[in-house]
């Protein structure tokens, strides 16, 4: 008789993700413990907490059907979790020790760009060296590429849907940044160019996925060949 009391994979994922979220929240609170009674600091912590809740729910939803079938899957899932929290820090969070130095003020319109390629052109024209602009562009392209790779690896999306998924994901991030700036004056830019560049990251993720498949397939063929050669020598 089969036992049905085994813990489902998504429950484990939810537990791990929730624990990490709580640890991150405590880390932010510890960094601002001296200023917790400041009105704007409390608002800042509240919005970061809301971002954490939304991010945790989305992560649990994405990983709810992932079943780890071997060591490689385990390594990939660990890397996926590590990447997810690094991406959260880069895209939605803040340095906890810089919150105390923030200057709040109504600056919403200065931090919004709805004109495609406007920010990219502006970066190239206002800096004597192209290094800064290239780093910004490359960073925005590459930041969501691993997300595309992991979603393809765990079969959570199909290749033909990759660009749409990353577009919607990036658009959601920019919308959250806009709301944060609108209501909390967080000085977080909402930029259509970021959405464009993030979406282009799907191409990098797809290329990395196919490269990974090709390499693993080649290694598998080599492994089988060595086994056959060893068997022939044995006989």
N, C-alpha and C positions, 0 to 999 in steps of 0.2 A: 504494500500500500504506500502511495506517495505522500510525502508530508508537504503541506502547503503553508507551513509557518515560517518558511525561509524569508528573510528580509529582502524586499525588492530593491534592485539597483538604484532606483530614483530616490528611495528613502535614505539610503546611505549618502547619495550625492547631496540631498537636501540638508542632511545633518551636517556634513562637512562644510558646505557653503554657508550655512547659518552660523556655525562656529567661527568661521573666518570673518564673516560680516561683523559679528559681535566683537571680535578681537580688534578689528579695524576701528570700530566705533569707540571702543575703550581707549585705543591709541590716540585718537583725536581729542577725546575728553581729557586725557592725561596731559596732552600738549597745551591745552587751554585752561587747565584747572585754576589758574590764578585769575582768569577773567571771565569765569562762567556767568557772573551776574551782569556782564555787559550785554545790553539789548541786542546789538548787532552780532556779537559773538555767538549768542544763543541762536539767533536766526541762521547764522552760518552753519552751526552744528546741526540744526534741524534740517536744513536743506541737504546737507551731506548725508544725514541719516535717511532722508527720503530717497536720495539717490541709491544708497546702499540697499534699501528695501526693494526698490524697483529692480536694481541690478541682480540681486539675489534671486528674486522671483523669475526673472528672465533666464538666468543661468540654470535654475532648477528645471524650468520648462524645456530648455534646449537639451539638457542632458537626461531627461526623464526616461528615455527609451534606449539609452546607451548601455549595452552589456559588454563587459570586458571579457574577451575570449582567450587572452594569452598575455604573456609578458609585454609584448610590444603594445598591445592595447592599454595595459596599465601604465606604461611609460608615457604614451601619448596622452592619456587622460590626465595624468599628473602635470604634464607640460601644458595642457589645455587650461587647467585650473590656474596654474602659475601665470600663464599669459593673460588670462581673463582679469585677474586682480591687478596685474601691472597695467593693463589697458584701462581699467577703471580709474586707477590713480592718475594716469596721464590725461584721460579725457574728461573725467567728471569730478575728481577729488582735488584736494589742495594739500600743500605741505602744511601739516598741522601747526608747525612752529612759525609759519608765515601769516597765519590768520590774525595774530595779534597786531601785525604791522599793516593790515589792510586799511585802505582809505575808502570809505563808502561815499557815494555821491551819485546823483541821477545822471547817467551817461549812456542811456540805452541806445539812442540813435547813433552815437559814435562807435558803438560796438557791433553794429549790424551791417552786413553787406549782402545785398540781394542781387548784385550785378555780377554775372559770371565772368571769371578771369580778372576782375577788377583788382583784387588783393594780390594776385600773382604778378600782374603788371606793375602794381605799385611797389612791391618788394624789390623787383629788379631795377626800378627807376630811382628809388630812394637810397639804395645802398651801393657804394662804389665798388664793392666786391660782390660777385654773384654767389659766393659761398653760403651766405646766410639764407638767401632765397632758395637756393638749391636744397639746403638742409631742411628748410620748412616744407618744401614741396615733396621731397623724398620721404620725410617723416610722416606726412599726411597720407601718402600712398601706402607706405609699408605698415602703418599702425594697425590696420584692420585685415591685412593680408593673412596673418596667421589664423584669424577667426575663420576666414574662408577655407583655409587648408584643413583645419580641424573639423569643421562642419562637413566637408567632403569626405574626410577620412572616416568619420563615424557615421557616414551615410544619413546625415540629418537634412541635407539639401542635395539637389541635383545640380550638375554643372550649369545647365541652362538657366537655373534660377539664382546663380551666385551673385550676379551683378544687381539684381533686384533686391535680394536680401541685404547686401551690404549698403545699397542706397537707402533702404528703409531704416536700417540700423543707424547709419550716419545721420540721417535726417532727424531721427528721434533724439540723438545726442545733441545736435545743434538746437533743437527745440527746447530741450531741458536747459541748455546753457542760456538761451534767450529768456526763458521764464525766470531763471535765477537772476539774470541781469535786470529784468523788468521789475521784479518784486523786491529783490534784495540788493540791487546795485553792486553785483559781485565783480564787475569788470571782466566778464567772460564774453568773448566775441562769438557771435553767431554768424557764420560765414558760408555762403553757398559754395565758395571755392573749396572749402574743407569737405563738403559733401561730394563734390565732383572728384577730388583727389582720393578721398576714402573709397569711393566706388571703383575707381581705377585699380585700387588695391586688389579687387577680385581677380584681375588678370594675373597678378603676381601669385596670389593664392592658388589659382587653378594651375599655373605653370609649375609651382612647387609641388602640388599634389601629383601631377602627371610624372614629374621627375622622380618623386619618391616611389611611385608605382613602378616605374621603369627600373630603378635601382634595385628595389626589393625583388622584382621578377628576375632580374639578371643574377642576383645573389642566390635566389632559389634554384635557378638552372645550374649554376656552378656547384651548389651543394649536392644536387641530385647526381650531377656528373661525377663528382668525387666519390659519392656512395657507390655508383655503378662500377667505377674503376677499382675501388677497394674490394668490391664483391668479386670481380673478375680475377684480381690478384690472389684472392683467398682460395679460389678454385683452381 
